Amino acid sequence: MKLLSLLLALCMGGIVSAQQMRYVYELSYSAGSALDTQRASENMYLDIRKEGSIFRAENAVRRDSIMQRMRDTRNFDRQQLQGLRSPFNFQIEKKYGSEKIVYQERIGRDLYQYEEDRPITWQIHSETKKIGDYLAQKASTEFGGRHWDAWFTADVPVFDGPYKFSGLPGLIIKVEDREGKYSFDLKEIRTSVEAGSADSPTFIPLKRAAFEAQKARFISDPQAFMGPMRRTGPQTGSPGGRMGGVRMQNDGSTAVNQLEIPEK
């Protein structure tokens, strides 16, 4: 693992020293209850810089851009934000070299973050197949209460992937859980992506278990987290209550769309 981390740092330094890379994934997921076969999809961005990567929903990035333009012009029009909600309102930062994975999300009025404390251990298989233009090799892991099958390619020497997944000897171009609830599929690779906002919101740091307990309480009683007396962190309308230059929204759909199964 230490050798892999060293190779990752050297590889990433050479690839993205001059420009930021954006890997666009389509996240396909079950949109209804466990008995509902309806599916939905949306794009997710993996933005890679020399020091690490950021993974979040395309709609969040688009909201950022619109909100920044509104602030610059002092012309606020909420209609421009319509249709840009997402049930996946988190941001994941991977820090190359230290192997740290930081998960950030709004719960109610406040912004929280935790450092992932579960290493992802991969089993690499000999099975290969062609996915798009790439020859991909299979790997599998147990993570977040689900069994995941991934396909990575050494043709793209980036040891990263969607969501919290990384650490394989090549870019993860597809990963899906065996129940078919979630699937991330690489759609496009872009270069020269402009940098995000310089805003640095304040997060409330928690241990992962405490974060999951807090989120479970919010899902069971959202109104309790929106009461006027709750003022423990950055507020929705405050300049610090944004992630990446825009407010992190929670539309209440997290009860359905949970990539990880909470521990009991």
Stockholm file with secondary structure:
# STOCKHOLM 1.0

chainA/1-264         MKLLSLLLALCMGGIVSAQQMRYVYELSYSAGSALDTQRASENMYLDIRKEGSIFRAENAVRRDSIMQRMRDTRNFDRQQLQGLRSPFNFQIEKKYGSEKIVYQERIGRDLYQYEEDRPITWQIHSETKKIGDYLAQKASTEFGGRHWDAWFTADVPVFDGPYKFSGLPGLIIKVEDREGKYSFDLKEIRTSVEAGSADSPTFIPLKRAAFEAQKARFISDPQAFMGPMRRTGPQTGSPGGRMGGVRMQNDGSTAVNQLEIPEK
#=GR chainA/1-264 SS CHHHHHHHHHHHHHHHSSSCEEEEEEEEEECSCTTCCCEEEEEEEEEECSSEEEEEEHHHHHHHHHHHHHHHHTCCCGGGGTTCCCSCCEEEEEETTTTEEEEEEEETTEEEEEECCSCCCCEEEEEEEEETTEEEEEEEEEETTEEEEEEEETTSCCCCCSTTCCCSSSEEEEEEETTSSEEEEEEEEEESCCCCCCCCCCCEECCHHHHHHHHHHHHHCHHHHSCTTCCSSCCTTSTTSEETTEECCCCSGGGTCCSSCCCC
#=GC SS_cons         CHHHHHHHHHHHHHHHSSSCEEEEEEEEEECSCTTCCCEEEEEEEEEECSSEEEEEEHHHHHHHHHHHHHHHHTCCCGGGGTTCCCSCCEEEEEETTTTEEEEEEEETTEEEEEECCSCCCCEEEEEEEEETTEEEEEEEEEETTEEEEEEEETTSCCCCCSTTCCCSSSEEEEEEETTSSEEEEEEEEEESCCCCCCCCCCCEECCHHHHHHHHHHHHHCHHHHSCTTCCSSCCTTSTTSEETTEECCCCSGGGTCCSSCCCC
//
